[in-house]
Amino acid sequence: MEKPFACGACGKAFSQTSAVASHQSVHTGEKPFACGVCEKTFSQTSAVASHQSVQTGEKPFVCDICGKAFTGKSVLINHQRIHTGEKPFVCDLCGKAFTKKATLTSHQRTHSGEKPFVCDLCGKAFSRKLHLTDHQRVHTGEKPFICDICGKLFTQKQHMTKHQRVHTRVKPFVCDFCGERFSIKSFLTRHERVHTGKKAFVCAICDKDFTRKSHLMEHQRVHTGEKPFICDICGKAFSQKQHMTKHQRVHTHTVKKPFVCDFCGKLFLNKSYLTRHEGVHTGNISFVCDICGQVFTMKSHLMDHQSVHTGEETFACDICGKLFSQKPHLTTHQVIHTVERPFLCELCGRAFPLRTTLINHQRIHTGEKPFVCDVCGKAFSYQSVLREHQRTIHRGEKPCVCDICGKGFCQKQHLANHMRVHTGEKPFVCDFCGKAFTNKSTLIKHHRTHSGEKPYVCDICGKPFSQRQHMKKHQGVHTGKKPLVVTIVENNSPSKVT
């Protein structure tokens, strides 16, 4: 249809001069047509007619397909597109089509970023007037939508509609892949990503993608450092609400463990801990290392383990730059940079930054060995030493190999220590006399020659020693046993270790 008459303000074309005149009121703001009942004014006579039918309740325009009635002809035309599937309004930027022009206009604001509707109470802006109206109820507390079954109130109609499906059990949204039904469309959209593998939400900083917007928002706090969830008891801040909820159980006098194992009755703080534990009973240990075949109950434990094979160290200390393969190891390490050492050994006076480090240290004095190998029964003071024992003795696992001589080690740190045999490097220097050593443990032993510290005490006669092997050798006086002596080389001079 020819449209020879153009608006002088915006250039929009019309087929009739009367249509141009009616349109120009959009630019002038003029509203010459008034409702005879409530005196509300409008820019077009058709708008007055639609408005008046709302007041009278008259709905003269009826859909000939489903029989639904409407107050205005334009509303009926929009409705009929539900039946025909017609979407005549197309976005010229992305090609997406819509049944209503108003919906297209709202959509185009996602490209332009325009948010013309501003809350006069808090200044928050919105791209759609409906969203502003919904938002303003946050300030007013108004909840105009009432569930006719249970009487619950809602600020938005769609929230009430979703809620009512709890009563009716209607699930109108069906997955095309597996047929599973959902009560809410967003639940269906989220579920379909299981089939498609699509991850629609991408972090603009590191490009990591997520299936849910909420997961992306949680992830972004890794970059921003934001911790919006604060414990109201101790003030500790958390990046995720569920982490704060777990933490708050620490403050209860009797720590609540609401999750019970059906097999053995053991209680757990979190459902994830219970699920992991139940795998011990069911044998459901689904995470297997494809290099050595070791099995794990948690994916994170498998990923930590695989760094043993790859040598990958992705967590760096921002103070000294030291690298770690696991985040907990980095967190533990960073404590050494703090001056505060509040945990004091009552036997030798040595101070530690962590309570766990003090407990480990005290086993030097007590001789306690709580970590027992379930294969051979040998006991150890430290869990890390037990793990090392099981890798080397029972599994023969030595994934860290020297590329110069081919010797294998169970830990990367042991390989690093060994490499100094080839390089001659001695990075550990005594700050008393300047003597240098290849290993930190040797430096610690040497320090005792200056400090006079003797942490190893014979449990038979009470005599103290600066080194464990000297104490073991001495105890042979009481028992009559002669300890096995192995000669090692440190700084090109032999010494004995028992």
Secondary structure in CASP SS format (residue, H / E / C, confidence):
PFRMAT SS
TARGET T0000
AUTHOR 0000-0000-0000
METHOD secondary structure of the structure
MODEL  1
M C 1.00
E C 1.00
K C 1.00
P C 1.00
F E 1.00
A E 1.00
C C 1.00
G C 1.00
A C 1.00
C C 1.00
G C 1.00
K C 1.00
A E 1.00
F E 1.00
S C 1.00
Q C 1.00
T H 1.00
S H 1.00
A H 1.00
V H 1.00
A H 1.00
S H 1.00
H H 1.00
Q H 1.00
S H 1.00
V H 1.00
H H 1.00
T H 1.00
G C 1.00
E C 1.00
K C 1.00
P C 1.00
F E 1.00
A E 1.00
C C 1.00
G C 1.00
V C 1.00
C C 1.00
E C 1.00
K C 1.00
T E 1.00
F E 1.00
S C 1.00
Q C 1.00
T H 1.00
S H 1.00
A H 1.00
V H 1.00
A H 1.00
S H 1.00
H H 1.00
Q H 1.00
S H 1.00
V H 1.00
Q H 1.00
T H 1.00
G C 1.00
E C 1.00
K C 1.00
P C 1.00
F E 1.00
V E 1.00
C C 1.00
D C 1.00
I C 1.00
C C 1.00
G C 1.00
K C 1.00
A E 1.00
F E 1.00
T C 1.00
G C 1.00
K H 1.00
S H 1.00
V H 1.00
L H 1.00
I H 1.00
N H 1.00
H H 1.00
Q H 1.00
R H 1.00
I H 1.00
H H 1.00
T H 1.00
G C 1.00
E C 1.00
K C 1.00
P C 1.00
F E 1.00
V E 1.00
C C 1.00
D C 1.00
L C 1.00
C C 1.00
G C 1.00
K C 1.00
A E 1.00
F E 1.00
T C 1.00
K C 1.00
K H 1.00
A H 1.00
T H 1.00
L H 1.00
T H 1.00
S H 1.00
H H 1.00
Q H 1.00
R H 1.00
T H 1.00
H H 1.00
S H 1.00
G C 1.00
E C 1.00
K C 1.00
P C 1.00
F E 1.00
V E 1.00
C C 1.00
D C 1.00
L C 1.00
C C 1.00
G C 1.00
K C 1.00
A E 1.00
F E 1.00
S C 1.00
R C 1.00
K H 1.00
L H 1.00
H H 1.00
L H 1.00
T H 1.00
D H 1.00
H H 1.00
Q H 1.00
R H 1.00
V H 1.00
H H 1.00
T H 1.00
G C 1.00
E C 1.00
K C 1.00
P C 1.00
F E 1.00
I E 1.00
C C 1.00
D C 1.00
I C 1.00
C C 1.00
G C 1.00
K C 1.00
L E 1.00
F E 1.00
T C 1.00
Q C 1.00
K H 1.00
Q H 1.00
H H 1.00
M H 1.00
T H 1.00
K H 1.00
H H 1.00
Q H 1.00
R H 1.00
V H 1.00
H H 1.00
T H 1.00
R C 1.00
V C 1.00
K C 1.00
P C 1.00
F E 1.00
V E 1.00
C C 1.00
D C 1.00
F C 1.00
C C 1.00
G C 1.00
E C 1.00
R E 1.00
F E 1.00
S C 1.00
I C 1.00
K H 1.00
S H 1.00
F H 1.00
L H 1.00
T H 1.00
R H 1.00
H H 1.00
E H 1.00
R H 1.00
V H 1.00
H H 1.00
T H 1.00
G C 1.00
K C 1.00
K C 1.00
A C 1.00
F E 1.00
V E 1.00
C C 1.00
A C 1.00
I C 1.00
C C 1.00
D C 1.00
K C 1.00
D E 1.00
F E 1.00
T C 1.00
R C 1.00
K H 1.00
S H 1.00
H H 1.00
L H 1.00
M H 1.00
E H 1.00
H H 1.00
Q H 1.00
R H 1.00
V H 1.00
H H 1.00
T H 1.00
G C 1.00
E C 1.00
K C 1.00
P C 1.00
F E 1.00
I E 1.00
C C 1.00
D C 1.00
I C 1.00
C C 1.00
G C 1.00
K C 1.00
A E 1.00
F E 1.00
S C 1.00
Q C 1.00
K H 1.00
Q H 1.00
H H 1.00
M H 1.00
T H 1.00
K H 1.00
H H 1.00
Q H 1.00
R H 1.00
V H 1.00
H H 1.00
T C 1.00
H C 1.00
T C 1.00
V C 1.00
K C 1.00
K C 1.00
P C 1.00
F E 1.00
V E 1.00
C C 1.00
D C 1.00
F C 1.00
C C 1.00
G C 1.00
K C 1.00
L E 1.00
F E 1.00
L C 1.00
N C 1.00
K H 1.00
S H 1.00
Y H 1.00
L H 1.00
T H 1.00
R H 1.00
H H 1.00
E H 1.00
G H 1.00
V H 1.00
H H 1.00
T H 1.00
G C 1.00
N C 1.00
I C 1.00
S C 1.00
F E 1.00
V E 1.00
C C 1.00
D C 1.00
I C 1.00
C C 1.00
G C 1.00
Q C 1.00
V E 1.00
F E 1.00
T C 1.00
M C 1.00
K H 1.00
S H 1.00
H H 1.00
L H 1.00
M H 1.00
D H 1.00
H H 1.00
Q H 1.00
S H 1.00
V H 1.00
H H 1.00
T H 1.00
G C 1.00
E C 1.00
E C 1.00
T C 1.00
F E 1.00
A E 1.00
C C 1.00
D C 1.00
I C 1.00
C C 1.00
G C 1.00
K C 1.00
L E 1.00
F E 1.00
S C 1.00
Q C 1.00
K H 1.00
P H 1.00
H H 1.00
L H 1.00
T H 1.00
T H 1.00
H H 1.00
Q H 1.00
V H 1.00
I H 1.00
H H 1.00
T C 1.00
V C 1.00
E C 1.00
R C 1.00
P C 1.00
F E 1.00
L E 1.00
C C 1.00
E C 1.00
L C 1.00
C C 1.00
G C 1.00
R C 1.00
A E 1.00
F E 1.00
P C 1.00
L C 1.00
R H 1.00
T H 1.00
T H 1.00
L H 1.00
I H 1.00
N H 1.00
H H 1.00
Q H 1.00
R H 1.00
I H 1.00
H H 1.00
T H 1.00
G C 1.00
E C 1.00
K C 1.00
P C 1.00
F E 1.00
V E 1.00
C C 1.00
D C 1.00
V C 1.00
C C 1.00
G C 1.00
K C 1.00
A E 1.00
F E 1.00
S C 1.00
Y C 1.00
Q H 1.00
S H 1.00
V H 1.00
L H 1.00
R H 1.00
E H 1.00
H H 1.00
Q H 1.00
R H 1.00
T H 1.00
I H 1.00
H H 1.00
R C 1.00
G C 1.00
E C 1.00
K C 1.00
P C 1.00
C E 1.00
V E 1.00
C C 1.00
D C 1.00
I C 1.00
C C 1.00
G C 1.00
K C 1.00
G E 1.00
F E 1.00
C C 1.00
Q C 1.00
K H 1.00
Q H 1.00
H H 1.00
L H 1.00
A H 1.00
N H 1.00
H H 1.00
M H 1.00
R H 1.00
V H 1.00
H H 1.00
T H 1.00
G C 1.00
E C 1.00
K C 1.00
P C 1.00
F E 1.00
V E 1.00
C C 1.00
D C 1.00
F C 1.00
C C 1.00
G C 1.00
K C 1.00
A E 1.00
F E 1.00
T C 1.00
N C 1.00
K H 1.00
S H 1.00
T H 1.00
L H 1.00
I H 1.00
K H 1.00
H H 1.00
H H 1.00
R H 1.00
T H 1.00
H H 1.00
S H 1.00
G C 1.00
E C 1.00
K C 1.00
P C 1.00
Y E 1.00
V E 1.00
C C 1.00
D C 1.00
I C 1.00
C C 1.00
G C 1.00
K C 1.00
P E 1.00
F E 1.00
S C 1.00
Q C 1.00
R H 1.00
Q H 1.00
H H 1.00
M H 1.00
K H 1.00
K H 1.00
H H 1.00
Q H 1.00
G H 1.00
V H 1.00
H H 1.00
T H 1.00
G C 1.00
K C 1.00
K C 1.00
P C 1.00
L C 1.00
V C 1.00
V E 1.00
T E 1.00
I E 1.00
V E 1.00
E E 1.00
N C 1.00
N C 1.00
S E 1.00
P E 1.00
S E 1.00
K E 1.00
V E 1.00
T C 1.00
END
